[in-house]
């Protein structure tokens, strides 16, 4: 079982220069974080809103995500 990272850990680990494999693994971790325990769609929506709000507050991370994408 994978350890679920918290949002700051995930965003700090974002590396647009990482290998394709590492970028895919990062995306898997992000999706795991978004899903949470997968019992509540509402909780997932709240996590997505938190991600978007956080990216608004962290312009450097937002630019890294654009480069990663």
Secondary structure as a PSIPRED ss2 file (coil, helix, strand):
# PSIPRED VFORMAT (PSIPRED V4.0)

   1 X C   1.000  0.000  0.000
   2 X C   1.000  0.000  0.000
   3 X C   1.000  0.000  0.000
   4 X C   1.000  0.000  0.000
   5 X C   1.000  0.000  0.000
   6 X C   1.000  0.000  0.000
   7 X H   0.000  1.000  0.000
   8 X H   0.000  1.000  0.000
   9 X H   0.000  1.000  0.000
  10 X H   0.000  1.000  0.000
  11 X H   0.000  1.000  0.000
  12 X H   0.000  1.000  0.000
  13 X C   1.000  0.000  0.000
  14 X C   1.000  0.000  0.000
  15 X C   1.000  0.000  0.000
  16 X C   1.000  0.000  0.000
  17 X C   1.000  0.000  0.000
  18 X C   1.000  0.000  0.000
  19 X C   1.000  0.000  0.000
  20 X H   0.000  1.000  0.000
  21 X H   0.000  1.000  0.000
  22 X H   0.000  1.000  0.000
  23 X H   0.000  1.000  0.000
  24 X H   0.000  1.000  0.000
  25 X H   0.000  1.000  0.000
  26 X H   0.000  1.000  0.000
  27 X H   0.000  1.000  0.000
  28 X H   0.000  1.000  0.000
  29 X H   0.000  1.000  0.000
  30 X H   0.000  1.000  0.000
  31 X H   0.000  1.000  0.000
  32 X H   0.000  1.000  0.000
  33 X H   0.000  1.000  0.000
  34 X H   0.000  1.000  0.000
  35 X H   0.000  1.000  0.000
  36 X C   1.000  0.000  0.000
  37 X C   1.000  0.000  0.000
  38 X C   1.000  0.000  0.000
  39 X C   1.000  0.000  0.000
  40 X C   1.000  0.000  0.000
  41 X H   0.000  1.000  0.000
  42 X H   0.000  1.000  0.000
  43 X H   0.000  1.000  0.000
  44 X H   0.000  1.000  0.000
  45 X H   0.000  1.000  0.000
  46 X H   0.000  1.000  0.000
  47 X H   0.000  1.000  0.000
  48 X H   0.000  1.000  0.000
  49 X H   0.000  1.000  0.000
  50 X H   0.000  1.000  0.000
  51 X H   0.000  1.000  0.000
  52 X H   0.000  1.000  0.000
  53 X H   0.000  1.000  0.000
  54 X H   0.000  1.000  0.000
  55 X H   0.000  1.000  0.000
  56 X H   0.000  1.000  0.000
  57 X H   0.000  1.000  0.000
  58 X C   1.000  0.000  0.000
  59 X H   0.000  1.000  0.000
  60 X H   0.000  1.000  0.000
  61 X H   0.000  1.000  0.000
  62 X H   0.000  1.000  0.000
  63 X H   0.000  1.000  0.000
  64 X H   0.000  1.000  0.000
  65 X H   0.000  1.000  0.000
  66 X H   0.000  1.000  0.000
  67 X H   0.000  1.000  0.000
  68 X H   0.000  1.000  0.000
  69 X C   1.000  0.000  0.000
